[in-house]
Amino acid sequence: MGSEKKRSSVSRIKTGSFERRLSLTRAGLFAGTRMAGHYATNWFGNRESRQQRRSDMLSRQARYLVEELGQLKGSVVKIGQIMALYGEHFLPEEVTEALHTLEDRTTSLEWATIERTLKAELGEQRLSELEVDPEPIGAASLGQVHRARRREDGEELVLKIQYPGVADAVDSDLNSVAQVLKMARVVSWGPAFDEWLEEVRAMMHREVDYRLEARTTESFRQKLLDDPRFIVPRVIEEYSSDHVIASTYESGHPVGSDPVQSLSLERRSALGKGALELFLSELFIWNEIQTDPNFGNYRIRLAEETGDRDCIVLLDFGAVQRYSDAFLGPVRDMIRASYEQDLDAVIEGGIKLNFMQADWPRPVLERFGGVCMRVLEPLSGEAMEKPDYAVNERGEYRWKQSDLPNRVAREATRSAINRYFRIPPKEFVFLNRKLVGVYTFIAVLAAEFDGEPVLRHYLYGESEGTTG
């Protein structure tokens, strides 16, 4: 039972509310003082030079704050990571770029601390039934993962172990991070930010609720039980607790690894189509969406290893969100309207979802609607014109070469949309991030396939598609 490369480790994570608040407050005050000094002196020079100095100052502020957040680890780091992923509408670009570096911090807790946690959670008798590898195979902000083997029958398991105290620190940590951002003058306070902050709070509480994650994992396993393209680990209840999830060990390769990238185009395209169908099943059928686009949540098991076909291994269901039909209904209507090239219906859906306004000038609404429709380019068939480089000689969509996300962003930036665009509903922020994640996953596979038959299956119940 081998383990991956050794990681740096620490003996404990600061979880006491006083010492964490003290560290964060000190960081916020220092950063705020520096920013105030910058504002006091940044009166000279032309507009461009002032803007550049402000951008440079924000970058320095953000790097300093991220370094302080990283020292505290635990839920503070996870909060920073979530803000990096979903905060583009609320935080300056310099801040989100710096926060993304938190994703690279993989310091783990020492085995002695993890072993004490396992004994407290499972009991010494139950733990003695397992042979646990002291070296983690994965370390994240809220916990780490260890391989194990059940002595009785040799079954291989993984134990996802939550760091001590992080669940209790979520609320105080989130409040402190928000206060630090305000003190450092890198965020504008307001109702939209407050609402988004509460959504981050709800997400964090879901992330640390391991009982909920275990139930969600089993729910997805049952949904996909008869679909041979997907593998979901089976939760093993007798070795699980409030802060430990035990599940079967499911091997696989990262999507960007050489074994996956060297697969034939046909095999890579089949995997990409499977990822798209999974997302559409979440959106159109289950109302439950795994909103974390982190590629660490996916592995690829090759046909040579299964004796049958290539499979996508789905890991980590802590970020699954359940959406109501009241929200997803208009989203589905917008997708259908985009596919049918019904611009008026797309605009109506955008207004209903509250990120367009009926009193905007008609040209702005039409341009915004056009941008929304362009997002559906890979699934549009011949109804939408595509760049020549985005289609192969068989008329199939080239997901990697199309560069769709950048083209959509440029189209939105060049238009008058920016002056009118308002912060979208919090649900849409997370859903949009998942869509980008799915498109990126397929692009990394360099898949080439026509997504229209897949979408038509979900829109109209036609034969293409087997998921769900």
Buried (B, 14 or more C-beta within 10 A) or exposed (E): EEEEEEBEBEEEBBBEBEEBBEBBBEBBEBBBEBBEEBEEEBEEEEEEEEEEBBEEBBBBBBBBBBEBBBEBBBBBBBBBBBBBBBBBBBBBEBBBBBBBBBBEBEBBBEBEBBBEBBBBBBEEEBBEEBEBBEBBBBBBBBBBBBBBBBEEEEEEBBBBBBBBBBBBBBEBBBBBBBBBBBBBBBBEEEEBBEEBBEBBBEBBBBBBBBEBBBBBBBBBBEBBEEBEBBBBBBBBEEBBBEBBBBBBBBEBBBBEEEEBBEBEBEBBBBBBBBBBBBBBBBBBEBBBBBBBBBBEBBBBBBEEBEEEBBBBBBBBBBBBBEBEEEBBBBBBBBBBBBBBEBBEBBBBBBBBBEBBEEEBEEEBBBBBBBBBBBBBBBBBBEEBEBEEEBBEEEEBBBBBBBBBBEBBEEBBEEBEBEEBBEBBBBBBBBBBBBBBBBBBBBBBBBBBBBBBBBBBBBBEEEEBBEBB
